[in-house]
């Protein structure tokens, strides 16, 4: 079979020559996944194999014939080891190398086989004015148009090879962006920090991508909102500070089908459908069965309060945690978030009494302070009205010699809280069950009720 010439640009048909890096790329896959890809390549025109005889064939045969696809498929089925399959790939059918399309397929198949091999972060797509996207304002994501626009925007700074598929189990489009320097053309697969994966859920204003750090990846991330924008509507991307090891965890919270944990915390019990549902459909003829309570103690099924004092306290904490977290925030539920950042901007409660150190600092020590009029009207003239024009700013520190921030009419301290771990909400639930956190006082954003 005649081979096409090597393209002069980074197109899907551009071939990477056989190399140890390319061999390790294929050896990452399992044998079933490797066989599936090889059989797909044999039938795909963009991955057409070289069925002409090799130099080794001429040594043993005078006039060797071209192999047929059926013969090649049977030969691969007889191989029992992965390394034998990879060796035949580079010795016979694809001895000229693999195309960029094939390399992208190998990398994407590995992500599908190992969902937790990458770290994903969620970002929100908003209008350029900062308004939220709802209804018909959501962009119509077309992978072909998006990939072409992105390549045109980054050219000539970055050469980008794009590959996209529809996720087999989730309602999203998975896009793989392979980023390369404009010159020279690559000879080996790019390093991990130059491969950016982008997941675009259906009917959702959120995007999920791998947080790669490199010069080319930064250029690509800055080009994403431009590629998603249209002539009459401009978009921007803002971070949500949510990170997870799997797409399933982010889809459960930011996808259009939010699943059983779309209602987090104590509301999660109402998201259960079918057997064990708390509320059933009014059209059902039979009442739903009550949800089975998970065991709260090894020696107690959770229905009766233990008589022992120590066991009773532990039982109460677990019951309180079950009420605050419901069926969510379990260690092995597969939907754990690794990082959550919360910005607390609460107004200081001026109605309540100030703590003693702050109360002392608010006293006026000036000797020239004018006495205030009696609020009951005993002084001369009308009672003095409170001055409400002075509104304090949001800064955390006052100037030296000036008023302290908490003495103003309105004080909003800047407090940022970051929770990190393998499963943030499961860790908070465990701390609540152990009595480290007060289950009755922890805020709703720590239980997942805020809709993370």
N, C-alpha and C positions, 0 to 999 in steps of 0.2 A: 504494500500500500504506500503510495507516495506521501511524503511528509510535507506539510506546508512550511513556508519560510518563517523564521523567527520574527515576530513583530518588533518594530522599533520603538513602540510605546508600551506602557504597562496596561495591557488589555487582558481580558479573561483567557485568551489563548497564549499569552506569553508563558514560556516554559522555564522552569528552574531546573538546572542540570542535576543529575544524581549527586548526592553529597551525604556525609554522615549526619548532618543536621536534618536532612529530609528523611533519612532512614529512621532516625529517632522519632520524627513526627508521626510516621505511620505505626511504629511499634507502640505508641501510646494507646492505640485502639485495641479493643478485644477482638477475638477471632470472628465472632458473628458480625460485628460492625465492619470489620475489614473486608470480609467476604461480600457483605451487602454493597459496600462502596465499589469494589472491583467489578461486580456484576453490573452495577449501574454505569460504570465507566465504559464497559465494553459496548453498551448500546447507545451511549450519548455521543452525538457528533462532535461536541466541543472537547470531548475527552477521547477521541478515536484512538484505538491502540495501533501499534505498528506490528502487523502480522507477517511482515516479510521475514525470510530466514536470517538467522544470525550467523556470525563468522564460525561459530561452533558447529552449526548445522552443515556448513560446507565441508567441514573436516570429516564428517562421517557419511555424508551423502553426496553423490555426484551432482544431482539436480534436485535439490530440496524444493518443495512446493510451499506456497503460502498456507498458513494455518487458517482454519475456519473458526468462527465464533463458537460453534458448538464444541469443537475440539479444545479450545482454550478454556471454556467453562468447565468441561470435564476434568481438565488438568488441574484447575484450581480446587475443584471439589476433592480431589485425591490428596491434596496437601493437608496435613494435620496440624502443623505448627504455624504460628504467626510469622516467625522469622523466615520460614520457607516461602510463605506468600509474598512477603516484602522482597525477598531475594529474586523471585521470579518477575515481580513487577519491574524492577530496575535492570534485570538481565535480558528481558524479552519484550513484553508488550509496550512498556514505557521506558525503554532504555535511553530515549532522548531526554527524559525528564518529565516532571509533572507540570501541568499548567497552573496558573494562579487560581483558576476555578477549582481544580482538584485539591489544591492545598487548602483553600477556604472550606471545602466540603469536609476535609479531614479534621480541621480545627473545630468546625461547628458540630460535627458528630461527637467529638470528644466532650464538648460542653453539654450536649444532650445526654450523653452517657453518665456524666459526672456533674449533676446540677449544682453541687456546692463547691466546685473547683475554683470559682471566681467570686469576687466581692462586688456587690451591686449597690448603687446609690440611686435614690429617687430625686428627681427634679420636677418642678411644676412649670408648665407652659402657660404664660399669661400674655395678655395684650401689651403692646409697647407702653401704653399709658398706665400699666399696673393693674388693670381690671382682670377679674377672673373670667375663665372661659366656661360658658354654659351653652347648651343647646346647639344651634347652628353656627356658633362662633368657633366650635372645635375645628381644627384643621382637618381637611380630607387627606389623609396620609396615603400617598401613592409611591411605593418604593422605587419604581423606575425613575420617576420625575425627581424624587428626592436625591437619589444617588447621583444622577447626572448634574443636578444643580450644585450639590456639594463638591463634586469634582471640579466643576467650572469655577466655583468660588475660591478654592484653594490653589488652583493652577495660577502661576507656575511655582508657587512656594512648596507645594507638596504634591506628590503623585499618590493617588488613592485608588485602590482596587476594592470595589464594593461587592458584597455577596449577601443575599437576604433569603430567608425562608419563612414560612408560616410555622409557628411553634406547633408541634404535634399534639400537645395536651393543653396549652394555655391559649387564650384568645389574644394573641399579640404577634407582631412581626419582629423577627430577630434579624438584625443587620450586623454584619461583620465588616469593619473598615480596616484594611491593611494599608498603613501609611509608610511612605518611602520618600527619601530625598529625591529631588528632581533629576539628579545626575550623580553617578551612573545608574543604569538599570540594575536591579538586585540579582544576585546569583544564589542566594540562600533565603530561607524564610526569615521574615523580620523578627526582631526580639519581641518579648511579651509586652514591653511598654510602648510598642508602636502598633499594637493591635487593639482596636477599640470596638467593643460590642455595645450595640444600642438596641434596646427593646422598646417597641412602641405599642402600648395596649390599644385595643379597639374601644372607641368612644370614651376615652379618658384623657384628661388634661395633663397627665403625668408621663414622664419619660424615665426609663431606667438605663443606666450605662455603667460600665466598669471604670473606676477612677484611676486610669493610667496617668502617670506623670512623665511627660517628655515634651520636648519642644514641639514635635509634630502633633502630639495629642492635644496640646494647648491650642494650637492653631485650629485643629478640627473642632474642638468644643466651642470656640468662639464663632465658628462658621455655621454651627447647627441651627441657631434661630433664624439666620438669614436664609438658609436652605428651606426651612419650614414655612417661611413667610410667603405671601402672595403679593400681587401688585397692589391690592386694595386693603390688605390687612397685614400688619407687622406684629411679630411675636417676640417675646423675650423668655429666657429660661432663668428661673431662680431656684436655689437649692432648698430642700426640705429637711436636710440634716438627718435623713433616714438611711441606714445602711443595713444590708442583710446578705447572707451567704447564698440565698436561693431566690429565684424569680417568684416562686410560689408565695414566699413570705410578703414580698412587695405587692404582688397582684392581689393578695387577700385583703390588703389595706388600701391600695391606691388604684386597683382595677375597677372596671365598671361592674363586674360580678364579685362583690366583696366577700362572698362565702359566709361561713359560720362565724368568722371573727370580724365581720364588718361591723357588728355591734360588740365592742370590746368590753372588758371588765364584767361587772355584774349583769349587763344586758346580754351577754353572750348566750345565756340559757334560752333566750327567746328566739335565737337564730337557728336553733336545732329544728330540722324538719323530719317528718316520718316518725318512726318509732322513738319514743323518748321526748317528743316535742312537748313544750309547756302549753302552747296555744295551738289549736288545730283550726282547719278551715271550717267556716260555718256551713259549707256544703257537705261535709263528711257526715256519714250516718253513724259512725262509731266515734266515741271519744278517744283522744290520743292517750297512750300509756304514759304514766309519769316517768320522768327521766330517772335512770338508775343512779343512785348516789355512789360516788366513788368512796372507797374505804378511807377513813381518816385515821385509823389506828390499826395496828396489826392484830390486837385482841378485841377490837371494838368495831362494829360495822358503821358507826357514826350516827345511829338512830337514837341511842340512849347516852345520857351523860354519865361518865365514869364517876365512881364514888371516891376514888383516891384523889387527894388534893392536887398532886403534881400532874396526874393524867387529866384532871378536870380543866386545869389552866391550859394545857396543851390542846385539849379538845375544843375549848372555846376559841383559841387563836385560829385553829384550822377552820372552824365553822365561820368565823369572821372573815378569814381570807377567802373562803368559798363564796361567801356573799358578795365580797368586793370584786373578785376576779371571775366568778362563774366557772364556765368550762374552758376559759382561755388561759393563757400564760402557763401552760404545762411544759415541762422540760423537753419532752420528746414529741411535741405536736408538729414539728417541722416548719413552723412559721415564725421563728425567732428573729427579732431585730437585734443587730449588733451595736447600733449607735443611735441615740436620740438626743437632740439638742433642743432645749426649751428656753425661750426668752421670757422672763417674768417681768412684767411692767405693771405692777399693781400700785394704786394710789395709797399713800400712807393713811391709815384710818385715823383721821383727826378727831372723830367723835369719841374715841377711846382715850383713856388717860395715858400720858406719855410715861415711859420708864423714868426712874428717878434721875439717872445721869443726864438724860435729855431734858427733863423738867427743870433741873437746875440751870442748864445752859440757856433756857429760854427766858429767864428772869432778866428784867431790864435793870442794869446796875448804873445807869446814867443818872447823875444828880440833877440834870436839867430836864428830866422827863416831865411832861405836863400831866397833871392828874386827870383821870378820866371822869366823865360825868356819871352820876349815879344812874344806873339803868332803870331805877324805879321812878325817876323824875324828881327826886328831892332837891337836886341842884338847880341853879338858875338856867333858864333857857331850855330848849327841847333836848331830850336825850340824844347823845351822840350815836350816830349809826356806825355799824361796823364797816370798816374799809375792806371791800371785797375786790378792789381793783388790782391789788398787788397779788399777782399769781406767780408763785415760784417756778423756776425752770426745772428741767428734768435732770440737771447735773447732780452728781453724787457728792461733790465736795464744794464747800463755800470758800470764798476768798478770805484771806487772812485779815482779821479785824472786822469782817462784815458779818451779816446774818448767816447762821448755819442753815443748811438746806431743809432740815426738819422743822424750822421755825416758820417757814412760809405756809401759805394757805394750801398749797398742793405740792407734794413731793413724790416723785416716781423714781425709786432707785433702779438702777440697771443691774439686774441679776440674771446671769446665764447659767443654766444647769445642763451638764452633759452626762448622760448615762451610757456606759460602754460595757460590753460583755458578750458572751456567746448567745445569750437570750435574755434581754434586758428585763422584760416583764416577768419571766419565770424567776429571775433572780430576786426581783422585788417581792414576788409572792412568797418565795422561800424565806426571805428576811421577815416578812409579816407573820408567817407561821411559826418562826422561831422566836418571835417577840421582840426583835430588834426594831422593827417599824411598828407603830401603832396603827392597826388596821382601820380604826375608826376615824383617824385624823389625816391619813395620807391623801393628797389631792387626787382628783380624777385623772389627771394626765399621767400619774404614776401607775394606774391600774389598766390603762388602755381604753378608758371610756371616752376619751377625746377623739377617738376615731383615727388613731395612728394606722 
